[in-house]
Amino acid sequence: MSTTTNNLTADLTTGVKDTARDAKEAAQAKIQDIKQHLHSGTEAWQDKADETTQQAKDLTDQAVARLPPPLVGRANQLMAAVRRRPVPAVAVLLGALLVLRRLLRRTS
């Protein structure tokens, strides 16, 4: 009976090890799939960000080209300031938009 018990224990241990190995391999394969998916998504977002940045630069250049010469110098100064310190510039812009929105709501 001892031999049968040892064989059952050995078979059970082998079965558990096989199941654990299979689960580990399946988990690793799933992790690889997720990593590949995230990498692809990251590349897509980076491409879209680059495209949007280029479009913004092109539109800015077009807008500056349409300005009268005295305003071009001032616009270039503003753009340089925004490039040096983008966070405060965005904060000021958002604040101005909020004030404008409140003013427009009051008048309508």
Secondary structure, DSSP 8 states (H G I E B T S, - for coil): -HHHHHHHHHHHHHHHHHHHHHHHHHHHHHHHHHHHHHHHHHHHHHHHHHHHHHHHHHHHHHHHHHS-HHHHHHHHHHHHHHHH-HHHHHHHHHHHHHHHHHHHHHH-
